[in-house]
């Protein structure tokens, strides 16, 4: 399968979301990660290199949360704001339902990520391993791993920056945690042009049991366009 394959929903098929290819790429990048322009990102100017033990403890706490759901607010590089509900099950599963009027749905089933447009009935599919979401949804974050680029800590924020050259042109994902509770506050994806897209999460519930359908990609309801593999 190519890195991205475009599908069109078959007649009468259930759908997923996105308006065009540019919007599709931008949405995927955002999920895998601005808010600073809106004044919502925590200040990190005084951040220092984190104590390895304390930072790993926070990372281990996040990894121990096997399921979570809540609400999100996403900020594009141009400051555009969207919101909706998210669902995560570790390892590798995620769903984002954007609020109306956005037609977007994003589903990761552990192997692939699909982004569909309920209005246009188009689909884009990516191998999960080729997206920054694979870092967010991994079973464990090992701060000794080569994908960890930087770890910083301030009084109110611990940040872990991860990247992999095999992921969409060496993009990075920055995870931001509350050092007091070890809870994830937001993530930011930085693309290879230095543009940030951030996702803030709130009203989070953990230890949630999900029906399998939440993370089911409707492969049978779509057909490949000519020339796709």
N, CA and C of each residue as an Amber inpcrd file, in Angstrom:
protein
   687
   0.8520000  -1.1940000   0.0000000   0.0000000   0.0000000   0.0000000
   0.8810000   1.2350000   0.0000000   0.5090000   2.2190000  -0.7370000
   1.2590000   3.4630000  -0.7720000   1.0660000   4.1920000   0.5420000
   1.8770000   5.2450000   0.7650000   1.8150000   5.9370000   2.0330000
   0.4490000   6.5410000   2.2750000  -0.1890000   7.0220000   1.2330000
  -1.5610000   7.4970000   1.3720000  -2.3520000   7.0200000   0.1790000
  -3.5430000   6.5120000   0.4150000  -4.4040000   6.0550000  -0.6590000
  -5.7500000   6.7360000  -0.5160000  -6.2710000   7.2580000  -1.6150000
  -7.5610000   7.9190000  -1.5770000  -8.6630000   6.9350000  -1.9290000
  -9.6990000   6.8730000  -1.1040000 -10.8630000   6.0580000  -1.3560000
 -12.0720000   6.9640000  -1.5380000 -13.0480000   6.4920000  -2.2960000
 -14.3260000   7.1820000  -2.3940000 -15.3920000   6.2560000  -1.8640000
 -16.3050000   6.7770000  -1.0420000 -17.3220000   5.9340000  -0.4360000
 -18.1970000   5.3200000  -1.5170000 -18.4930000   4.0410000  -1.3550000
 -19.3900000   3.3760000  -2.2860000 -20.8000000   3.8610000  -2.0600000
 -21.6320000   3.6600000  -3.0490000 -23.0100000   4.1200000  -2.9580000
 -23.6880000   3.5350000  -1.7470000 -24.2710000   4.4110000  -0.9130000
 -24.9990000   3.9800000   0.2650000 -24.0980000   3.6220000   1.4310000
 -22.7780000   3.8080000   1.2910000 -21.8740000   3.4060000   2.3600000
 -21.8750000   4.4120000   3.4760000 -21.5260000   3.9470000   4.6770000
 -21.3230000   4.8740000   5.7710000 -20.0470000   5.6290000   5.4930000
 -19.9270000   6.8740000   6.0300000 -18.7870000   7.6700000   5.6670000
 -17.9470000   8.1120000   6.8340000 -16.9040000   8.9280000   6.5090000
 -15.9670000   9.4980000   7.4490000 -15.6650000  10.8660000   6.9080000
 -14.6250000  11.6810000   7.3870000 -14.5910000  13.0700000   7.0290000
 -13.3380000  13.6850000   6.4390000 -13.5350000  14.6740000   5.5540000
 -12.5350000  15.6240000   5.0700000 -12.9550000  16.3540000   3.8140000
 -12.5330000  17.5950000   3.7060000 -13.0380000  18.4190000   2.6120000
 -12.1990000  18.3480000   1.3650000 -10.8880000  18.2960000   1.4660000
 -10.0330000  18.1120000   0.3020000  -8.6950000  17.5980000   0.7810000
  -7.7590000  17.3540000  -0.1570000  -6.4990000  16.7530000   0.2360000
  -5.7120000  17.6380000   1.1770000  -5.7170000  18.9320000   0.9370000
  -4.9820000  19.8400000   1.8050000  -5.5600000  19.8000000   3.2070000
  -6.8850000  19.8790000   3.2930000  -7.5270000  19.8250000   4.6020000
  -7.2850000  18.4760000   5.2570000  -7.2540000  17.4220000   4.4740000
  -7.0280000  16.0900000   5.0180000  -5.6700000  16.0080000   5.6840000
  -4.6470000  16.4080000   4.9660000  -3.2990000  16.3740000   5.5390000
  -3.2230000  17.2390000   6.7860000  -3.8330000  18.4250000   6.7330000
  -3.7780000  19.3350000   7.8640000  -4.4720000  18.7480000   9.0830000
  -5.5920000  18.1020000   8.8910000  -6.3060000  17.5060000  10.0060000
  -5.5260000  16.3620000  10.6150000  -4.9450000  15.5090000   9.7880000
  -4.1640000  14.4010000  10.3120000  -2.9840000  14.9120000  11.1140000
  -2.3160000  15.9330000  10.6000000  -1.1760000  16.4850000  11.3190000
  -1.6140000  17.0500000  12.6490000  -2.7640000  17.6950000  12.6630000
  -3.2450000  18.2700000  13.9030000  -3.5450000  17.2230000  14.9360000
  -4.1360000  16.1170000  14.5320000  -4.4630000  15.0690000  15.4800000
  -3.2170000  14.4580000  16.0380000  -2.2940000  14.3280000  15.2510000
  -1.0920000  13.7340000  15.7400000  -0.4240000  14.8560000  16.5560000
  -0.7800000  16.3980000  16.5580000  -0.3410000  17.4570000  17.4030000
  -1.4890000  18.1820000  17.9780000  -1.1460000  28.2760000  15.6960000
  -1.4140000  27.8010000  16.8580000  -2.0930000  28.5090000  17.9760000
  -2.0240000  27.2290000  19.0560000  -2.7120000  27.6380000  20.2630000
  -2.0240000  28.8180000  20.9260000  -0.7320000  29.0070000  20.7000000
  -0.0270000  30.1260000  21.3230000  -0.6540000  31.4450000  20.9130000
  -1.0720000  31.5340000  19.6570000  -1.6880000  32.7670000  19.1880000
  -2.9870000  33.0480000  19.9090000  -3.6450000  32.0000000  20.3760000
  -4.9020000  32.1640000  21.1030000  -4.6530000  32.3690000  22.5870000
  -3.3960000  32.3090000  23.0030000  -3.0750000  32.5080000  24.4050000
  -3.4060000  31.3160000  25.2750000  -3.5190000  30.1160000  24.6990000
  -3.9560000  28.9540000  25.4670000  -2.8390000  27.9730000  25.7660000
  -1.7300000  28.0660000  25.0720000  -0.6460000  27.1430000  25.3350000
   0.1250000  27.5880000  26.5710000   0.5030000  26.6630000  27.4580000
   1.2540000  27.0230000  28.6460000   2.6090000  27.6140000  28.2740000
   3.0680000  28.5660000  29.0650000   4.3670000  29.1640000  28.8130000
   5.4640000  28.1940000  29.2060000   6.4760000  28.0710000  28.3590000
   7.5690000  27.1450000  28.6500000   8.9260000  27.8410000  28.5700000
   8.9310000  29.1650000  28.6330000  10.1770000  29.9050000  28.4560000
  11.2000000  29.5450000  29.5250000  10.7390000  29.2210000  30.7550000
  11.6610000  28.9250000  31.8380000  11.9190000  27.4350000  31.9860000
  11.5070000  26.6430000  30.9950000  11.6710000  25.1990000  31.0890000
  13.1460000  24.8220000  31.1390000  13.4540000  23.7700000  31.8980000
  14.8000000  23.2540000  32.0000000  14.7800000  21.7760000  31.6370000
  15.9570000  21.2460000  31.3400000  16.0370000  19.8200000  31.0530000
  15.4820000  19.0410000  32.2300000  14.5740000  18.1280000  31.9500000
  13.8590000  17.4320000  33.0140000  14.7350000  16.3790000  33.6780000
  14.4570000  16.1340000  34.9480000  15.0640000  15.0160000  35.6460000
  14.6050000  13.7280000  34.9630000  15.5180000  12.8870000  34.4860000
  15.1260000  11.7000000  33.7170000  14.1520000  10.7930000  34.4590000
  14.3860000  10.5930000  35.7500000  13.5120000   9.7220000  36.5160000
  12.1080000  10.2730000  36.6390000  12.0000000  11.5690000  36.9240000
  10.6850000  12.2010000  37.0830000   9.9380000  12.2160000  35.7540000
  10.6590000  12.5110000  34.6680000  10.0270000  12.5670000  33.3530000
   9.5510000  11.1780000  32.9260000  10.3600000  10.1430000  33.1910000
   9.9450000   8.7870000  32.8170000   8.7370000   8.3470000  33.6210000
   8.6560000   8.7970000  34.8710000   7.4930000   8.4740000  35.7050000
   6.2230000   9.0470000  35.0870000   6.3040000  10.2690000  34.5740000
   5.1500000  10.8840000  33.9150000   4.8110000  10.1140000  32.6400000
   5.8380000   9.7700000  31.8680000   5.6080000   9.0260000  30.6330000
   4.9960000   7.6610000  30.9260000   5.4490000   7.0130000  31.9950000
   4.9050000   5.7010000  32.3540000   3.4530000   5.8210000  32.8050000
   3.1340000   6.8970000  33.4990000   1.7420000   7.1020000  33.9120000
   0.8500000   7.2390000  32.6850000   1.2930000   8.0210000  31.7180000
   0.5120000   8.1880000  30.4950000   0.3640000   6.8580000  29.7640000
   1.4400000   6.0900000  29.6950000   1.3860000   4.8010000  29.0160000
   0.4520000   3.8260000  29.7290000   0.2940000   3.9740000  31.0370000
  -0.5590000   3.0680000  31.8030000  -2.0380000   3.3280000  31.5650000
  -2.3650000   4.4920000  31.0250000  -3.7610000   4.8090000  30.7160000
  -4.1010000   4.1320000  29.3960000  -4.7960000   3.0230000  29.4690000
  -5.0550000   2.2200000  28.2730000  -6.2560000   2.7130000  27.4730000
  -7.1230000   3.4870000  28.0910000  -8.2610000   4.0340000  27.3390000
  -8.6560000   5.3670000  27.9430000  -9.1200000   6.2610000  27.0760000
  -9.5450000   7.5860000  27.5300000 -10.4710000   8.2070000  26.4970000
 -11.2990000   9.1070000  26.9600000 -12.1850000   9.8340000  26.0640000
 -12.4150000  11.2200000  26.6470000 -12.8400000  12.1450000  25.7920000
 -13.0920000  13.4960000  26.2610000 -13.3690000  14.4270000  25.1010000
 -13.1530000  15.7060000  25.3340000 -13.3690000  16.7160000  24.3120000
 -12.0310000  17.3130000  23.8990000 -11.9740000  17.8300000  22.6820000
 -10.7340000  18.4300000  22.2110000 -11.0150000  19.7560000  21.5190000
  -9.9680000  20.5740000  21.4740000  -9.9780000  21.8130000  20.7190000
  -8.7020000  21.8340000  19.8960000  -8.8390000  21.9960000  18.5950000
  -7.6920000  21.9460000  17.6910000  -7.4470000  23.3080000  17.0750000
  -6.1530000  23.6680000  16.9900000  -5.7480000  24.9390000  16.4030000
  -4.8130000  24.6680000  15.2320000  -5.1450000  25.1990000  14.0810000
  -4.3210000  25.0140000  12.8980000  -3.1710000  26.0220000  12.9050000
  -2.1970000  25.8720000  12.0050000  -1.0980000  26.8410000  11.9480000
  -1.5720000  28.2690000  11.7200000  -2.7380000  28.4530000  11.1130000
  -3.2680000  29.7960000  10.8700000  -4.2170000  30.2460000  11.9750000
  -4.2890000  29.4810000  13.0610000  -5.1320000  29.8670000  14.1840000
  -6.5810000  29.4620000  14.0600000  -6.9310000  28.7030000  13.0180000
  -8.3050000  28.2410000  12.8710000  -8.6130000  27.2390000  13.9790000
  -9.8110000  27.3130000  14.5130000 -10.1820000  26.5070000  15.6670000
 -11.3240000  25.5560000  15.3320000 -11.1560000  24.2860000  15.6910000
 -12.2150000  23.2950000  15.5600000 -12.2700000  22.5050000  16.8550000
 -13.3810000  21.8060000  17.0770000 -13.5350000  21.0630000  18.3250000
 -14.3310000  19.7920000  18.0720000 -14.4030000  18.9530000  19.0960000
 -15.1580000  17.7180000  18.9640000 -14.8740000  16.7860000  20.1200000
 -15.1170000  15.4980000  19.9020000 -14.9140000  14.4740000  20.9260000
 -13.8770000  13.4650000  20.4340000 -13.0630000  12.9600000  21.3760000
 -12.0440000  11.9930000  21.0150000 -12.1780000  10.7360000  21.8700000
 -11.6590000   9.6270000  21.3140000 -11.6720000   8.3260000  21.9700000
 -10.3350000   7.6580000  21.6730000  -9.6380000   7.1730000  22.6990000
  -8.3290000   6.5480000  22.5180000  -8.2990000   5.2230000  23.2640000
  -7.7560000   4.2240000  22.6040000  -7.5050000   2.9330000  23.2490000
  -6.1280000   2.4590000  22.8350000  -5.2810000   2.2750000  23.8100000
  -3.9060000   1.8670000  23.5630000  -3.8140000   0.3480000  23.4550000
  -3.0280000  -0.1780000  22.5100000  -2.1850000   0.5490000  21.5630000
  -2.8910000   0.7810000  20.2230000  -2.6460000   1.9470000  19.6490000
  -2.9230000   2.1770000  18.2400000  -4.3260000   2.5640000  17.8150000
  -5.2610000   2.7380000  18.7580000  -6.6310000   3.0020000  18.3280000
  -7.0880000   4.4000000  18.7630000  -7.7770000   5.0650000  17.8460000
  -8.2130000   6.4380000  18.1020000  -9.4010000   6.7680000  17.2180000
 -10.2580000   7.6310000  17.7230000 -11.3410000   8.1760000  16.8960000
 -11.5430000   9.6300000  17.2850000 -11.6660000  10.4910000  16.2770000
 -11.9910000  11.8970000  16.4700000 -13.2660000  12.2050000  15.7060000
 -14.2830000  12.6670000  16.4090000 -15.5220000  13.1390000  15.7960000
 -15.5630000  14.6570000  15.9280000 -15.5060000  15.3440000  14.8120000
 -15.5380000  16.8030000  14.8340000 -16.9800000  17.2990000  14.9530000
 -17.1350000  18.3940000  15.6920000 -18.4620000  18.9850000  15.8550000
 -18.9650000  19.5590000  14.5370000 -20.2920000  19.5900000  14.3890000
 -20.9030000  20.2580000  13.2430000 -20.4840000  21.7190000  13.2100000
 -20.2880000  22.3030000  12.0370000 -20.6460000  21.7640000  10.7160000
 -19.5420000  20.9480000  10.0440000 -18.4540000  20.6660000  10.7530000
 -17.3790000  19.8940000  10.1350000 -17.8600000  18.4820000   9.8230000
 -17.5600000  17.9650000   8.6270000 -17.9670000  16.6080000   8.2560000
 -16.8970000  15.5650000   8.5730000 -15.9130000  15.9250000   9.3760000
 -14.7270000  15.0840000   9.5290000 -14.8860000  14.0120000  10.6100000
 -14.3900000  12.8150000  10.2830000 -14.1760000  11.7430000  11.2430000
 -12.7840000  11.1810000  10.9710000 -12.0870000  10.8130000  12.0390000
 -10.7760000  10.1880000  11.9140000 -10.7910000   8.9210000  12.7430000
 -10.3530000   7.8150000  12.1570000 -10.3590000   6.5370000  12.8590000
  -9.0150000   5.8460000  12.6570000  -8.4180000   5.3920000  13.7550000
  -7.2310000   4.5430000  13.6990000  -7.5910000   3.2130000  14.3490000
  -7.2930000   2.1110000  13.6410000  -7.6940000   0.7980000  14.1570000
  -6.5180000  -0.0570000  14.6120000  -5.3490000   0.5550000  14.7500000
  -4.1550000  -0.1850000  15.1510000  -3.2270000  -0.4810000  14.0000000
  -3.7680000  -0.4630000  12.7740000  -2.9530000  -0.7070000  11.5830000
  -2.9310000   0.4920000  10.6530000  -4.0980000   1.0930000  10.4300000
  -4.2360000   2.2250000   9.5210000  -4.9760000   3.3760000  10.1910000
  -4.8420000   4.5410000   9.5700000  -5.6260000   5.7110000   9.9470000
  -6.4290000   6.1270000   8.7230000  -7.7400000   6.2890000   8.8760000
  -8.5450000   6.7940000   7.7680000  -9.1670000   8.1100000   8.1680000
  -9.2440000   8.9900000   7.1860000  -9.8760000  10.2860000   7.3590000
 -10.9080000  10.4240000   6.2570000 -12.1360000  10.5840000   6.6320000
 -13.1950000  10.6550000   5.6520000 -13.9510000  11.9600000   5.7190000
 -14.6110000  12.2750000   4.6480000 -15.4670000  13.4570000   4.5750000
 -16.8960000  12.9720000   4.3780000 -17.7190000  13.1290000   5.4050000
 -19.0970000  12.6630000   5.3300000 -19.8780000  13.3760000   4.2390000
 -19.4670000  14.5950000   3.9200000 -20.1650000  15.3720000   2.9080000
 -19.7250000  14.9760000   1.5020000 -18.4140000  14.8920000   1.2870000
 -17.8930000  14.5660000  -0.0390000 -17.7780000  13.0710000  -0.2820000
 -17.9100000  12.2860000   0.7800000 -17.7950000  10.8290000   0.6900000
 -16.4440000  10.4110000   0.0950000 -15.4000000  11.0300000   0.6090000
 -14.0380000  10.6670000   0.2180000 -13.2890000  10.1370000   1.4310000
 -12.2840000   9.3130000   1.1540000 -11.4800000   8.7090000   2.2020000
 -10.0020000   8.8680000   1.8830000  -9.2110000   9.1140000   2.9110000
  -7.7580000   9.0410000   2.7920000  -7.2770000   8.0480000   3.8350000
  -6.3620000   7.1910000   3.4320000  -5.8690000   6.1540000   4.3480000
  -4.3530000   6.2080000   4.4160000  -3.8190000   6.0900000   5.6340000
  -2.3780000   6.1210000   5.8800000  -2.0130000   4.9320000   6.7680000
  -0.8640000   4.3200000   6.5520000  -0.3790000   3.3510000   7.5370000
  -0.1400000   4.0760000   8.8630000  -0.6560000   3.5460000   9.9550000
  -0.4910000   4.2000000  11.2510000   0.9840000   4.4290000  11.5740000
   1.8260000   3.4790000  11.1980000   3.2520000   3.5730000  11.5160000
   3.9390000   4.7510000  10.8420000   3.3090000   5.3290000   9.8110000
   3.8910000   6.4540000   9.0880000   3.3360000   7.7940000   9.5680000
   2.5910000   7.8100000  10.6590000   2.0120000   9.0490000  11.1670000
   2.4840000   9.3020000  12.6010000   2.5200000  10.5580000  13.0360000
   2.8870000  10.8600000  14.4220000   1.9320000  10.2340000  15.4410000
   0.7290000   9.8500000  15.0060000  -0.2070000   9.1980000  15.9180000
   0.3750000   7.9160000  16.4880000   1.2500000   7.2580000  15.7330000
   1.8360000   6.0030000  16.2140000   2.6590000   6.2420000  17.4780000
   3.2520000   7.4320000  17.6140000   4.0270000   7.7650000  18.8030000
   3.1130000   8.0590000  19.9800000   2.0190000   8.7500000  19.7090000
   1.0480000   9.0820000  20.7500000   0.3640000   7.8310000  21.2950000
   0.1020000   6.8660000  20.4040000  -0.7040000   5.6960000  20.7540000
   0.1290000   4.4640000  21.0810000   1.4310000   4.6220000  21.1990000
   2.2960000   3.4820000  21.4940000   2.0080000   2.9220000  22.8810000
   2.3840000   1.6500000  23.0840000   2.1570000   1.0060000  24.3760000
   2.9330000   1.6890000  25.4910000   4.1330000   2.1640000  25.1680000
   4.9720000   2.7880000  26.1930000   5.8810000   3.8240000  25.5610000
   6.1030000   4.9120000  26.2830000   7.0590000   5.9280000  25.8640000
   8.3440000   5.7070000  26.6470000   9.3860000   5.2760000  25.9630000
  10.6870000   5.0540000  26.5920000  11.5630000   6.2610000  26.2980000
  11.8910000   7.0270000  27.3330000  12.6480000   8.2650000  27.1310000
  14.1020000   8.0140000  26.7260000  14.5270000   6.7520000  26.7610000
  15.8690000   6.4280000  26.2710000  15.8590000   6.0870000  24.7900000
  14.6700000   6.0320000  24.2170000  14.5480000   5.6330000  22.8090000
  15.0510000   6.7500000  21.9060000  15.5980000   6.3540000  20.7440000
  16.1630000   7.3230000  19.8100000  15.1220000   8.2850000  19.2500000
  13.8190000   7.9240000  19.3080000  12.7860000   8.8180000  18.7910000
  12.5390000  10.0100000  19.7140000  12.9960000   9.9410000  20.9560000
  12.8170000  11.0590000  21.8850000  13.8770000  12.1110000  21.5910000
  13.4300000  13.2970000  21.1870000  14.3450000  14.3700000  20.7870000
  14.7130000  15.2920000  21.9620000  13.7650000  15.5150000  22.8790000
  14.0060000  16.4730000  23.9540000  12.9900000  16.2500000  25.0600000
  13.3870000  16.5060000  26.2920000  12.4820000  16.4680000  27.4440000
  12.7780000  17.6980000  28.2850000  11.7620000  18.5180000  28.5230000
  11.9120000  19.7520000  29.2950000  10.8740000  19.7930000  30.4070000
  11.2260000  20.4910000  31.4910000  10.3010000  20.5900000  32.6160000
  10.3430000  21.9860000  33.2110000   9.1410000  22.5370000  33.4900000
   9.0220000  23.8010000  34.2100000   8.0860000  23.5430000  35.3840000
   7.7480000  24.5900000  36.1250000   6.9020000  24.4240000  37.3070000
   5.5320000  23.8680000  36.9590000   5.0100000  24.2130000  35.7650000
   3.6430000  23.8090000  35.4400000   3.5310000  22.9730000  34.1740000
   4.6700000  22.4930000  33.6390000   4.5870000  21.7660000  32.3750000
   5.8040000  20.8680000  32.1820000   5.5510000  19.6450000  31.7410000
   6.6160000  18.7540000  31.2930000   6.3600000  18.4540000  29.8220000
   7.3470000  18.6680000  28.9700000   7.1780000  18.4450000  27.5340000
   8.1200000  17.3430000  27.0710000   7.6120000  16.4620000  26.2260000
   8.3930000  15.3900000  25.6310000   8.2570000  15.5230000  24.1190000
   9.3790000  15.7350000  23.4450000   9.3820000  15.9010000  21.9920000
   9.8820000  14.6070000  21.3630000   9.0760000  14.0520000  20.4380000
   9.4500000  12.8140000  19.7630000   9.3780000  13.0090000  18.2540000
  10.2270000  12.2840000  17.5520000  10.2270000  12.3700000  16.1020000
  10.8380000  11.1300000  15.4880000  10.5360000  10.9180000  14.2180000
  11.0510000   9.7610000  13.4850000  11.1470000  10.1750000  12.0230000
  12.3090000  10.0190000  11.4280000  12.5210000  10.4610000  10.0460000
  11.6300000   9.7220000   9.0510000  11.0990000   8.5610000   9.4530000
  10.2370000   7.8060000   8.5480000   8.7970000   8.3120000   8.5730000
   8.5060000   9.2810000   9.4440000   7.1360000   9.7610000   9.6140000
   6.9390000  11.0780000   8.8900000   6.2650000  11.0420000   7.7390000
   5.8740000  12.2520000   7.0360000   6.9770000  13.2980000   6.9790000
   8.1750000  12.9140000   6.5550000   9.2320000  13.9020000   6.3870000
   9.7980000  14.4240000   7.6820000   9.9860000  13.5510000   8.6650000
  10.6300000  13.9080000   9.9310000   9.8460000  14.9660000  10.7000000
   8.5520000  14.7960000  10.8240000   7.7610000  15.6640000  11.6760000
   7.9560000  15.2630000  13.1340000   7.6630000  16.1650000  14.0450000
   7.7800000  15.8580000  15.4630000   6.4330000  16.0410000  16.1500000
   6.2650000  15.3390000  17.2620000   5.1000000  15.5050000  18.1040000
   5.5910000  15.8620000  19.4990000   5.0180000  16.9130000  20.0660000
   5.3680000  17.3550000  21.4070000   4.2010000  17.0780000  22.3370000
   4.4210000  16.2260000  23.3290000   3.4040000  15.9080000  24.3190000
   3.6210000  16.7920000  25.5350000   2.5380000  17.3820000  26.0400000
   2.6280000  18.3140000  27.1600000   1.8100000  17.7820000  28.3280000
   2.4870000  17.6110000  29.4800000   1.8790000  16.9940000  30.6480000
   1.8640000  17.9510000  31.8310000   0.8680000  17.7740000  32.6860000
   0.8200000  18.4600000  33.9750000   1.7450000  17.6980000  34.9270000
   2.8380000  18.3080000  35.4060000   3.7790000  17.5610000  36.2490000
   3.1950000  17.1490000  37.5950000   2.1530000  17.8400000  38.0430000
   1.5550000  17.5050000  39.3430000   0.7010000  16.2520000  39.2760000
  -0.0310000  16.0870000  38.1640000  -0.9510000  14.9550000  38.0350000
  -0.4810000  13.9190000  37.0150000   0.5220000  14.2650000  36.2130000
   1.0200000  13.4390000  35.1080000   0.0070000  13.2960000  33.9840000
  -1.0320000  14.1130000  33.9830000  -2.0610000  14.0370000  32.9480000
  -1.6130000  14.7560000  31.6830000  -1.9940000  14.1930000  30.5370000
  -1.7210000  14.8370000  29.2470000  -2.6430000  16.0340000  29.0840000
  -2.0610000  17.1890000  28.7500000  -2.8450000  18.4030000  28.5110000
  -3.1020000  18.6320000  27.0250000  -2.0570000  18.4610000  26.2340000
  -2.2010000  18.7220000  24.8010000  -1.0240000  18.1100000  24.0530000
  -1.1650000  18.0350000  22.7310000  -0.0260000  17.6750000  21.9040000
   0.0340000  18.6240000  20.7120000   1.2390000  18.8040000  20.2150000
   1.4720000  19.6930000  19.0800000   2.3160000  18.9620000  18.0470000
   1.8450000  19.0000000  16.7990000   2.6020000  18.4360000  15.6970000
   3.2960000  19.5710000  14.9530000   4.5840000  19.4100000  14.7200000
   5.3510000  20.3830000  13.9410000   5.7610000  19.7100000  12.6390000
   5.3340000  20.2900000  11.5090000   5.6430000  19.6640000  10.2290000
   7.0450000  20.0490000   9.7810000   7.4510000  19.5480000   8.6070000
   8.8200000  19.7870000   8.1580000   9.0440000  21.2100000   7.6610000
   7.9970000  22.0410000   7.6980000   8.1480000  23.4710000   7.3940000
   8.0980000  24.3080000   8.6650000   8.0730000  23.6460000   9.8280000
   8.0610000  24.3510000  11.0960000   6.7000000  24.8710000  11.5230000
   5.6290000  24.4140000  10.8790000   4.2860000  24.8790000  11.2170000
   3.6560000  23.9510000  12.2440000   3.0350000  24.5620000  13.2590000
   2.4620000  23.8100000  14.3660000   0.9520000  23.6850000  14.2640000
   0.4540000  22.5130000  14.6290000  -0.9680000  22.3050000  14.8350000
  -1.1240000  21.6650000  16.2050000  -1.9760000  22.2360000  17.0370000
  -2.0830000  21.7940000  18.4220000  -3.4730000  21.2840000  18.7420000
  -3.5110000  20.2860000  19.6140000  -4.7730000  19.7250000  20.0930000
  -4.7540000  19.7640000  21.6160000  -5.6990000  20.4890000  22.2040000
  -5.8670000  20.5280000  23.6530000  -7.0160000  19.5990000  24.0270000
  -6.8730000  18.8630000  25.1310000  -7.9320000  17.9560000  25.5530000
  -8.4140000  18.3270000  26.9510000  -9.6990000  18.0700000  27.2020000
 -10.2890000  18.4130000  28.4990000 -11.5120000  17.5370000  28.7380000
 -12.0430000  17.6110000  29.9600000 -13.1620000  16.7430000  30.3670000
 -12.8380000  15.2860000  30.0620000 -11.6360000  14.8880000  30.4290000
 -11.1350000  13.5600000  30.0850000 -11.5850000  12.5140000  31.1040000
 -12.0190000  11.3600000  30.5940000 -12.3380000  10.2010000  31.4180000
 -11.4010000   9.0730000  31.0060000 -10.8590000   8.3510000  31.9800000
  -9.9470000   7.2410000  31.6860000 -10.5600000   5.9170000  32.1250000
  -9.9400000   4.8300000  31.6710000 -10.4410000   3.5070000  32.0190000
 -11.8020000   3.2130000  31.4330000 -12.0590000   3.7430000  30.2490000
 -13.3620000   3.6050000  29.6110000 -13.3970000   2.3240000  28.7750000
 -14.5340000   1.6310000  28.7970000 -14.7170000   0.4580000  27.9410000
 -15.4450000   0.8790000  26.6770000 -14.8510000   0.5740000  25.5290000
 -15.4340000   0.9630000  24.2560000 -15.9550000  -0.2540000  23.5000000
 -17.0400000  -0.0540000  22.7940000 -17.4920000  -1.0540000  21.8440000
 -16.4700000  -1.1220000  20.7060000 -16.2270000  -2.3120000  20.1810000
 -15.2520000  -2.4690000  19.1030000 -15.5750000  -1.6080000  17.8870000
 -16.8470000  -1.3030000  17.7060000 -17.2600000  -0.5320000  16.5340000
 -16.6870000   0.8860000  16.5380000 -16.3460000   1.3890000  17.7220000
 -15.8240000   2.7560000  17.8150000 -14.5730000   2.9150000  16.9480000
 -13.7330000   1.8920000  16.9160000 -12.4590000   1.9760000  16.1990000
 -12.4470000   1.1120000  14.9380000 -13.6120000   0.7340000  14.4610000
 -13.6920000  -0.0980000  13.2740000 -13.6760000   0.7600000  12.0140000
 -12.7280000   0.5090000  11.1430000 -12.6640000   1.1820000   9.8450000
 -13.5540000   0.4040000   8.8720000 -14.5080000   1.0460000   8.2350000
 -15.4350000   0.3230000   7.3430000 -14.8210000   0.0360000   5.9750000
 -13.7990000  -0.8280000   5.9670000 -13.1070000  -1.1420000   4.7170000
 -14.0670000  -1.6530000   3.6450000 -15.0660000  -2.4160000   4.0600000
 -15.9860000  -3.0040000   3.0830000 -16.9230000  -1.9730000   2.4700000
 -17.0130000  -0.8060000   3.0690000 -17.9310000   0.2160000   2.5870000
 -17.2760000   1.2170000   1.6480000 -16.0300000   0.9770000   1.2960000
 -15.3360000   1.8980000   0.3910000 -14.7420000   1.0940000  -0.7540000
 -14.4880000   1.7540000  -1.8340000 -13.8280000   1.0920000  -2.9590000
 -12.6190000   1.8980000  -3.3650000 -11.5940000   1.2160000  -3.8130000
 -10.3690000   1.8970000  -4.2280000 -10.5840000   2.5990000  -5.5580000
  -9.9490000   3.7590000  -5.6740000  -9.9580000   4.4430000  -6.9630000
  -9.0310000   3.7130000  -7.9280000  -9.2560000   3.8200000  -9.2200000
  -8.3600000   3.1770000 -10.1910000  -6.9200000   3.6130000  -9.9820000
  -6.0380000   2.6520000  -9.9970000  -4.6120000   2.9690000  -9.8610000
  -4.1010000   2.8870000  -8.4510000  -4.9680000   2.7960000  -7.4440000
  -4.4960000   2.6950000  -6.0650000  -4.1240000   1.2520000  -5.7810000
  -3.2860000   1.0580000  -4.7260000  -2.8250000  -0.2870000  -4.4160000
  -3.1480000  -0.6300000  -2.9800000
